[in-house]
Each structure stands twice: as structure tokens, then as C-alpha cells.
Amino acid sequence: MAERVALRGYETSLDRAGLALGAGGLLGGAFASLLVALGGTPTPLAIAVGFLIGMVITAMAAVAVAGPLWLVAHALGRRGPGAAMLVGAVAGFALFLGGQTYGFGLYTMPATDTQTLIFRWISAVATSLILSGMSALIGFTMWRVAYRRIW
């Protein structure tokens, strides 16, 4: 019995990882099209384009940013849903924060005073926290598609 408990964990395969990437992309595209539909005066074409662009960018971000983080978690044996949500949230937070702060201040920013810069960073952190929740949901969805429990 002790050996059986010690071997419990999660496993995946290459085909399930591909399906998980597709599922994450679809969820990201659905979220992007929802944002397009809620903003301004959307047209069906704009919503469809938002879906396609959101799907591609989500899949690319999952591979380029969350992928290396997940490989570390996978190698450390942290393959559960909590780890997947944490990796998704951290990757999403970093991407959205970097995008709103000119690469964390590494690139030339418009001229601004200190008070405006502080509010820009506060707004960027708050927005990134909200969007990291969506990224955590995408991470959980991808984990659910990719992994199966070992008994």
C-alpha cells in the first residue's frame, strides 16, 4: 500500500500536451473575443479577428513564457492543478505587467512626472492581477486536458 501511495502523481503524453495547448489557445481566443465584444462598437468581423489573434498569442505565450516555467515544475514533481494555476498566474502577471510598463521600464517611456509614473505602475499591477486570474484559469484548463492521475 505504501508503494502505491508513493507512486501516485500525474503523467502526460505528447499528444495530450498538444491538445492542452489547443485548449488553452481556444480559451484565450474566447477571452479576447469577449473583450472585443465588450469594447466600443464591435462587429462580427472584429470579434472573429479578436478570437483568432487571441488564440495565436495565447498559444505562443504558453509555449514561450509558461512552457519553461512548467518544465521546471514538471521536473520537480509539481504536476498538480495548483502548480498549473500558479505557473499560469505568474506567467500572465509578468507578461501583462511588462507590456504595460514599457518592459518593466527598460524601454524609453513618454516623459512623465513621478506621481504619474507611480499611478501608472499601480494601475499596471492592478490590471495585471486581474488578468493573471484568467491566465490561471487557462493554466488549469491546459493541465486538465494534458494530465491524468497515476494510481
N, CA, C and O of each residue as an XYZ file, in Angstrom:
604
protein
N       0.826     -1.197      0.000
C       0.000      0.000      0.000
C       0.862      1.249      0.000
O       0.549      2.215     -0.696
N       1.962      1.246      0.782
C       2.829      2.423      0.856
C       3.484      2.711     -0.488
O       3.660      3.874     -0.853
N       3.849      1.662     -1.233
C       4.442      1.867     -2.548
C       3.444      2.497     -3.508
O       3.801      3.342     -4.329
N       2.209      2.082     -3.397
C       1.174      2.619     -4.276
C       0.948      4.105     -4.010
O       0.785      4.885     -4.948
N       0.937      4.497     -2.748
C       0.768      5.894     -2.390
C       1.979      6.702     -2.848
O       1.820      7.830     -3.313
N       3.176      6.153     -2.728
C       4.393      6.862     -3.118
C       4.442      7.103     -4.622
O       5.028      8.092     -5.064
N       3.844      6.230     -5.412
C       3.884      6.362     -6.860
C       2.777      7.249     -7.419
O       2.768      7.553     -8.612
N       1.847      7.663     -6.566
C       0.759      8.498     -7.070
C       1.286      9.817     -7.574
O       2.192     10.401     -6.979
N       0.733     10.280     -8.647
C       1.147     11.542     -9.236
C       0.401     11.734    -10.542
O      -0.690     11.196    -10.730
N       0.984     12.490    -11.428
C       0.350     12.777    -12.705
C       1.317     12.476    -13.832
O       2.530     12.630    -13.687
N       0.767     12.044    -14.955
C       1.571     11.794    -16.147
C       0.876     12.413    -17.352
O      -0.325     12.681    -17.329
N       1.650     12.632    -18.393
C       1.110     13.194    -19.619
C       1.783     12.524    -20.806
O       2.695     11.714    -20.642
N       1.331     12.863    -21.982
C       1.955     12.386    -23.205
C       2.021     13.555    -24.182
O       1.390     14.591    -23.972
N       2.777     13.377    -25.232
C       2.969     14.452    -26.193
C       1.662     14.829    -26.883
O       1.413     16.008    -27.135
N       0.828     13.843    -27.191
C      -0.439     14.168    -27.852
C      -1.376     14.937    -26.925
O      -2.074     15.847    -27.373
N      -1.402     14.585    -25.642
C      -2.242     15.334    -24.700
C      -1.690     16.741    -24.455
O      -2.458     17.675    -24.223
N      -0.366     16.897    -24.506
C       0.224     18.237    -24.370
C      -0.183     19.113    -25.551
O      -0.460     20.300    -25.375
N      -0.220     18.544    -26.739
C      -0.673     19.298    -27.912
C      -2.138     19.684    -27.807
O      -2.517     20.807    -28.142
N      -2.955     18.760    -27.346
C      -4.372     19.076    -27.147
C      -4.553     20.149    -26.084
O      -5.432     21.002    -26.206
N      -3.726     20.114    -25.039
C      -3.801     21.122    -23.983
C      -3.424     22.493    -24.536
O      -4.049     23.493    -24.183
N      -2.426     22.550    -25.385
C      -2.043     23.822    -25.997
C      -3.182     24.364    -26.853
O      -3.446     25.567    -26.851
N      -3.849     23.487    -27.576
C      -5.015     23.912    -28.356
C      -6.160     24.401    -27.476
O      -6.814     25.393    -27.799
N      -6.403     23.710    -26.372
C      -7.470     24.118    -25.454
C      -7.155     25.460    -24.814
O      -8.037     26.309    -24.681
N      -5.906     25.658    -24.417
C      -5.510     26.948    -23.857
C      -5.654     28.070    -24.867
O      -6.099     29.167    -24.528
N      -5.276     27.796    -26.109
C      -5.435     28.792    -27.169
C      -6.891     29.139    -27.412
O      -7.231     30.306    -27.604
N      -7.750     28.134    -27.405
C      -9.183     28.393    -27.597
C      -9.752     29.241    -26.465
O     -10.552     30.147    -26.702
N      -9.339     28.944    -25.234
C      -9.826     29.718    -24.096
C      -9.312     31.160    -24.157
O     -10.055     32.098    -23.869
N      -8.055     31.332    -24.529
C      -7.509     32.677    -24.684
C      -8.193     33.446    -25.803
O      -8.435     34.646    -25.672
N      -8.506     32.767    -26.904
C      -9.235     33.401    -28.002
C     -10.643     33.796    -27.596
O     -11.134     34.856    -27.984
N     -11.292     32.941    -26.814
C     -12.638     33.271    -26.335
C     -12.609     34.488    -25.420
O     -13.499     35.335    -25.486
N     -11.595     34.580    -24.570
C     -11.468     35.729    -23.675
C     -11.192     37.004    -24.479
O     -11.764     38.056    -24.193
N     -10.324     36.909    -25.474
C     -10.023     38.075    -26.313
C     -11.252     38.530    -27.082
O     -11.503     39.731    -27.188
N     -12.021     37.592    -27.618
C     -13.224     37.984    -28.356
C     -14.273     38.583    -27.417
O     -15.034     39.464    -27.819
N     -14.316     38.113    -26.180
C     -15.214     38.716    -25.191
C     -14.814     40.163    -24.910
O     -15.673     41.040    -24.822
N     -13.530     40.407    -24.772
C     -13.063     41.774    -24.554
C     -13.370     42.671    -25.746
O     -13.741     43.833    -25.574
N     -13.218     42.135    -26.958
C     -13.551     42.909    -28.162
C     -15.044     43.202    -28.191
O     -15.457     44.311    -28.532
N     -15.847     42.220    -27.838
C     -17.301     42.406    -27.857
C     -17.749     43.441    -26.819
O     -18.718     44.164    -27.050
N     -17.062     43.516    -25.694
C     -17.440     44.466    -24.647
C     -16.924     45.880    -24.911
O     -17.431     46.843    -24.336
N     -15.935     46.006    -25.765
C     -15.335     47.318    -26.004
C     -15.859     47.973    -27.264
O     -15.923     47.345    -28.320
N     -16.235     49.239    -27.151
C     -16.625     50.011    -28.333
C     -17.865     49.481    -29.013
O     -18.808     49.025    -28.366
N     -17.846     49.549    -30.344
C     -18.953     49.044    -31.155
C     -18.438     47.878    -31.991
O     -17.971     48.071    -33.113
N     -18.524     46.682    -31.449
C     -17.935     45.528    -32.126
C     -18.746     45.084    -33.345
O     -19.970     45.208    -33.382
N     -18.042     44.578    -34.314
C     -18.672     43.950    -35.469
C     -18.350     42.461    -35.405
O     -17.410     42.058    -34.719
N     -19.114     41.650    -36.107
C     -18.791     40.214    -36.109
C     -17.374     39.934    -36.625
O     -16.707     39.020    -36.142
N     -16.921     40.714    -37.597
C     -15.570     40.524    -38.113
C     -14.532     40.858    -37.037
O     -13.547     40.137    -36.880
N     -14.750     41.941    -36.304
C     -13.809     42.325    -35.250
C     -13.755     41.264    -34.153
O     -12.682     40.968    -33.625
N     -14.894     40.699    -33.815
C     -14.919     39.650    -32.788
C     -14.187     38.409    -33.284
O     -13.442     37.788    -32.526
N     -14.389     38.041    -34.544
C     -13.699     36.873    -35.114
C     -12.194     37.095    -35.184
O     -11.417     36.194    -34.867
N     -11.780     38.288    -35.597
C     -10.351     38.594    -35.654
C      -9.758     38.603    -34.245
O      -8.649     38.111    -34.037
N     -10.491     39.160    -33.279
C     -10.037     39.135    -31.890
C      -9.854     37.717    -31.382
O      -8.901     37.425    -30.660
N     -10.772     36.836    -31.764
C     -10.660     35.434    -31.371
C      -9.404     34.803    -31.950
O      -8.652     34.145    -31.231
N      -9.170     34.998    -33.240
C      -8.011     34.384    -33.892
C      -6.698     34.931    -33.332
O      -5.774     34.167    -33.051
N      -6.616     36.242    -33.171
C      -5.388     36.835    -32.653
C      -5.177     36.408    -31.202
O      -4.055     36.083    -30.814
N      -6.233     36.405    -30.403
C      -6.115     35.968    -29.014
C      -5.696     34.513    -28.905
O      -4.914     34.152    -28.026
N      -6.213     33.680    -29.792
C      -5.875     32.264    -29.780
C      -4.393     32.058    -30.100
O      -3.710     31.292    -29.420
N      -3.902     32.736    -31.126
C      -2.499     32.580    -31.526
C      -1.559     33.136    -30.456
O      -0.570     32.495    -30.103
N      -1.865     34.316    -29.944
C      -0.986     34.924    -28.941
C      -0.990     34.115    -27.653
O       0.055     33.971    -27.018
N      -2.131     33.588    -27.257
C      -2.183     32.759    -26.049
C      -1.343     31.501    -26.217
O      -0.601     31.125    -25.309
N      -1.453     30.852    -27.361
C      -0.659     29.640    -27.598
C       0.832     29.959    -27.623
O       1.638     29.207    -27.077
N       1.199     31.070    -28.254
C       2.615     31.457    -28.291
C       3.140     31.782    -26.900
O       4.253     31.389    -26.551
N       2.351     32.496    -26.103
C       2.780     32.848    -24.745
C       2.883     31.600    -23.873
O       3.778     31.500    -23.034
N       1.978     30.655    -24.068
C       2.033     29.418    -23.286
C       3.314     28.646    -23.580
O       3.916     28.066    -22.676
N       3.722     28.640    -24.827
C       4.941     27.921    -25.192
C       6.184     28.691    -24.751
O       7.095     28.113    -24.159
N       6.225     29.996    -25.038
C       7.445     30.771    -24.824
C       7.676     31.170    -23.370
O       8.820     31.184    -22.915
N       6.627     31.492    -22.641
C       6.799     32.009    -21.280
C       6.440     30.954    -20.237
O       7.249     30.648    -19.362
N       5.249     30.406    -20.325
C       4.818     29.441    -19.314
C       5.472     28.079    -19.515
O       5.627     27.321    -18.558
N       5.854     27.764    -20.739
C       6.469     26.463    -21.022
C       7.716     26.184    -20.200
O       7.792     25.143    -19.548
N       8.705     27.088    -20.211
C       9.896     26.835    -19.394
C       9.588     26.746    -17.894
O      10.179     25.934    -17.182
N       8.662     27.582    -17.422
C       8.283     27.508    -16.003
C       7.640     26.160    -15.691
O       7.904     25.564    -14.647
N       6.793     25.686    -16.605
C       6.125     24.406    -16.373
C       7.106     23.251    -16.452
O       6.957     22.271    -15.721
N       8.111     23.340    -17.325
C       9.110     22.274    -17.387
C       9.860     22.143    -16.061
O      10.163     21.033    -15.625
N      10.158     23.266    -15.425
C      10.807     23.226    -14.111
C       9.867     22.595    -13.083
O      10.278     21.728    -12.312
N       8.606     23.031    -13.073
C       7.638     22.459    -12.134
C       7.456     20.965    -12.387
O       7.369     20.178    -11.444
N       7.398     20.576    -13.654
C       7.234     19.166    -14.019
C       8.430     18.345    -13.533
O       8.260     17.260    -12.977
N       9.636     18.868    -13.743
C      10.844     18.153    -13.325
C      10.925     18.027    -11.807
O      11.464     17.047    -11.293
N      10.396     19.010    -11.093
C      10.397     18.963     -9.626
C       9.259     18.111     -9.066
O       9.136     17.965     -7.850
N       8.434     17.554     -9.938
C       7.329     16.718     -9.486
C       6.089     17.496     -9.105
O       5.147     16.919     -8.562
N       6.063     18.773     -9.368
C       4.901     19.622     -9.065
C       4.011     19.639    -10.300
O       4.098     20.551    -11.122
N       3.160     18.636    -10.428
C       2.357     18.463    -11.633
C       0.865     18.576    -11.379
O       0.064     18.194    -12.232
N       0.486     19.083    -10.245
C      -0.922     19.165     -9.893
C      -1.598     20.418    -10.411
O      -0.954     21.271    -11.022
N      -2.892     20.531    -10.168
C      -3.642     21.685    -10.659
C      -3.209     22.996    -10.009
O      -3.241     24.043    -10.655
N      -2.810     22.950     -8.758
C      -2.348     24.171     -8.097
C      -1.088     24.718     -8.744
O      -0.954     25.928     -8.930
N      -0.166     23.828     -9.087
C       1.064     24.257     -9.748
C       0.759     24.835    -11.122
O       1.364     25.826    -11.531
N      -0.178     24.218    -11.835
C      -0.545     24.721    -13.166
C      -1.166     26.107    -13.068
O      -0.869     26.981    -13.882
N      -2.024     26.312    -12.080
C      -2.641     27.620    -11.905
C      -1.604     28.664    -11.481
O      -1.655     29.809    -11.930
N      -0.673     28.271    -10.626
C       0.369     29.201    -10.193
C       1.273     29.595    -11.359
O       1.597     30.772    -11.521
N       1.677     28.630    -12.162
C       2.512     28.938    -13.328
C       1.760     29.853    -14.287
O       2.329     30.819    -14.796
N       0.482     29.558    -14.538
C      -0.314     30.418    -15.417
C      -0.450     31.821    -14.868
O      -0.323     32.791    -15.616
N      -0.706     31.950    -13.576
C      -0.878     33.268    -12.968
C       0.427     34.061    -12.996
O       0.421     35.245    -13.332
N       1.535     33.427    -12.651
C       2.824     34.130    -12.643
C       3.215     34.556    -14.049
O       3.647     35.690    -14.258
N       3.067     33.652    -15.016
C       3.422     33.989    -16.393
C       2.526     35.104    -16.927
O       3.015     36.044    -17.553
N       1.232     35.007    -16.687
C       0.314     36.045    -17.145
C       0.581     37.383    -16.491
O       0.559     38.420    -17.154
N       0.836     37.365    -15.176
C       1.127     38.608    -14.465
C       2.374     39.271    -15.037
O       2.375     40.475    -15.295
N       3.427     38.499    -15.234
C       4.676     39.061    -15.754
C       4.495     39.615    -17.165
O       4.994     40.696    -17.477
N       3.786     38.882    -18.014
C       3.566     39.358    -19.388
C       2.756     40.646    -19.420
O       3.127     41.595    -20.111
N       1.661     40.688    -18.685
C       0.807     41.874    -18.709
C       1.482     43.066    -18.033
O       1.340     44.198    -18.495
N       2.208     42.826    -16.957
C       2.898     43.930    -16.292
C       4.011     44.488    -17.175
O       4.164     45.704    -17.292
N       4.774     43.613    -17.786
C       5.831     44.066    -18.685
C       5.283     44.819    -19.889
O       5.889     45.787    -20.349
N       4.151     44.384    -20.392
C       3.544     45.056    -21.533
C       3.023     46.437    -21.214
O       2.998     47.305    -22.087
N       2.609     46.659    -19.989
C       2.049     47.958    -19.616
C       3.082     48.937    -19.079
O       2.794     50.128    -18.957
N       4.278     48.459    -18.756
C       5.287     49.318    -18.137
C       6.524     49.470    -19.020
O       7.630     49.680    -18.523
N       6.328     49.361    -20.325
C       7.438     49.507    -21.270
C       8.579     48.561    -20.917
O       9.725     48.977    -20.751
N       8.243     47.294    -20.807
C       9.248     46.280    -20.488
C       9.878     46.490    -19.131
O      11.099     46.422    -18.988
N       9.039     46.748    -18.121
C       9.470     46.996    -16.744
C      10.379     48.214    -16.659
O      11.262     48.273    -15.804
N      10.165     49.192    -17.549
C      10.952     50.417    -17.537
C      12.261     50.334    -18.301
O      13.060     51.269    -18.260
N      12.493     49.228    -18.999
C      13.744     49.072    -19.742
C      13.746     49.838    -21.064
O      14.811     50.173    -21.584
N      12.575     50.114    -21.603
C      12.480     50.832    -22.867
C      12.068     52.273    -22.611
O      11.537     52.596    -21.548
N      12.315     53.133    -23.586
C      12.019     54.553    -23.449
C      10.528     54.769    -23.249
O       9.698     54.291    -24.022
N      10.211     55.507    -22.183
C       8.831     55.815    -21.854
C       8.569     57.277    -22.181
O       9.503     58.074    -22.254
N       7.296     57.635    -22.379
C       6.988     59.050    -22.585
C       7.391     59.868    -21.356
O       7.396     59.369    -20.231
N       7.721     61.113    -21.598
C       8.095     61.988    -20.479
C       6.914     62.106    -19.516
O       5.781     62.350    -19.932
N       7.194     61.931    -18.231
C       6.148     61.968    -17.224
C       6.748     62.380    -15.886
O       7.958     62.280    -15.685
N       5.916     62.834    -14.991
C       6.408     63.178    -13.662
C       6.331     61.957    -12.749
O       5.759     60.931    -13.119
N       6.902     62.073    -11.570
C       6.991     60.941    -10.648
C       5.622     60.449    -10.197
O       5.389     59.243    -10.115
N       4.720     61.374     -9.907
C       3.393     60.980     -9.432
C       2.634     60.200    -10.510
O       1.989     59.195    -10.211
N       2.709     60.655    -11.746
C       2.045     59.947    -12.837
C       2.660     58.570    -13.033
O       1.940     57.604    -13.286
N       3.971     58.467    -12.919
C       4.645     57.181    -13.064
C       4.211     56.203    -11.976
O       4.005     55.021    -12.251
N       4.073     56.685    -10.756
C       3.623     55.825     -9.653
C       2.211     55.311     -9.925
O       1.932     54.128     -9.730
N       1.318     56.198    -10.375
C      -0.044     55.759    -10.681
C      -0.075     54.807    -11.868
O      -0.898     53.892    -11.906
N       0.804     55.011    -12.829
C       0.882     54.091    -13.967
C       1.262     52.701    -13.486
O       0.673     51.715    -13.928
N       2.236     52.607    -12.588
C       2.657     51.310    -12.067
C       1.571     50.670    -11.207
O       1.349     49.462    -11.288
N       0.897     51.467    -10.386
C      -0.196     50.923     -9.564
C      -1.305     50.369    -10.465
O      -1.828     49.281    -10.226
N      -1.652     51.126    -11.492
C      -2.673     50.667    -12.431
C      -2.228     49.407    -13.160
O      -3.023     48.488    -13.359
N      -0.966     49.362    -13.558
C      -0.443     48.191    -14.266
C      -0.467     46.954    -13.384
O      -0.822     45.869    -13.843
N      -0.091     47.111    -12.118
C      -0.106     45.968    -11.195
C      -1.541     45.488    -10.970
O      -1.802     44.285    -10.983
N      -2.474     46.427    -10.762
C      -3.870     46.045    -10.523
C      -4.459     45.333    -11.742
O      -5.118     44.303    -11.605
N      -4.221     45.878    -12.920
C      -4.726     45.261    -14.148
C      -4.103     43.887    -14.351
O      -4.789     42.940    -14.733
N      -2.809     43.779    -14.097
C      -2.124     42.501    -14.285
C      -2.616     41.451    -13.296
O      -2.688     40.270    -13.635
N      -2.953     41.864    -12.085
C      -3.503     40.910    -11.119
C      -4.840     40.350    -11.594
O      -5.109     39.157    -11.457
N      -5.668     41.219    -12.149
C      -6.966     40.750    -12.660
C      -6.760     39.780    -13.819
O      -7.379     38.717    -13.865
N      -5.890     40.151    -14.750
C      -5.670     39.296    -15.916
C      -4.903     38.023    -15.575
O      -5.003     37.032    -16.298
N      -4.139     38.036    -14.486
C      -3.451     36.812    -14.088
C      -4.451     35.755    -13.621
O      -4.163     34.559    -13.683
N      -5.616     36.186    -13.157
C      -6.676     35.229    -12.817
C      -7.141     34.466    -14.047
O      -7.365     33.257    -13.988
N      -7.285     35.169    -15.153
C      -7.655     34.499    -16.402
C      -6.529     33.567    -16.859
O      -6.784     32.477    -17.372
N      -5.299     34.001    -16.671
C      -4.161     33.156    -17.044
C      -4.111     31.895    -16.177
O      -3.752     30.822    -16.664
N      -4.465     32.019    -14.909
C      -4.521     30.846    -14.037
C      -5.601     29.874    -14.504
O      -5.405     28.660    -14.456
N      -6.732     30.395    -14.953
C      -7.797     29.541    -15.482
C      -7.335     28.814    -16.743
O      -7.641     27.636    -16.929
N      -6.604     29.506    -17.601
C      -6.061     28.865    -18.796
C      -5.067     27.774    -18.399
O      -5.072     26.688    -18.977
N      -4.211     28.066    -17.407
C      -3.268     27.054    -16.930
C      -3.968     25.823    -16.375
O      -3.546     24.696    -16.631
N      -5.044     26.038    -15.614
C      -5.806     24.908    -15.079
C      -6.447     24.094    -16.208
O      -6.419     22.863    -16.180
N      -7.013     24.768    -17.181
C      -7.645     24.069    -18.310
C      -6.623     23.231    -19.066
O      -6.882     22.078    -19.413
N      -5.469     23.819    -19.315
C      -4.435     23.075    -20.027
C      -3.969     21.872    -19.209
O      -3.732     20.799    -19.765
N      -3.836     22.043    -17.898
C      -3.443     20.929    -17.043
C      -4.491     19.820    -17.091
O      -4.155     18.639    -17.174
N      -5.759     20.211    -17.038
C      -6.848     19.223    -17.014
C      -6.872     18.388    -18.294
O      -7.167     17.194    -18.263
N      -6.558     19.032    -19.414
C      -6.535     18.300    -20.681
C      -5.288     17.412    -20.778
O      -5.365     16.294    -21.287
N      -4.149     17.900    -20.297
C      -2.884     17.213    -20.514
C      -2.595     16.074    -19.538
O      -1.972     15.087    -19.930
N      -3.021     16.179    -18.297
C      -2.559     15.237    -17.278
C      -3.634     14.269    -16.836
O      -4.824     14.583    -16.811
N      -3.169     13.072    -16.486
C      -4.009     12.039    -15.902
C      -3.319     11.542    -14.648
O      -2.091     11.512    -14.571
N      -4.115     11.156    -13.668
C      -3.560     10.678    -12.395
C      -3.004      9.261    -12.567
O      -3.594      8.414    -13.239
N      -1.861      9.040    -11.942
C      -1.271      7.690    -11.882
C      -1.764      7.038    -10.596
O      -1.634      7.619     -9.519
N      -2.312      5.872    -10.696
C      -2.777      5.147     -9.492
C      -1.883      4.010     -9.290
O      -2.062      3.245     -8.343
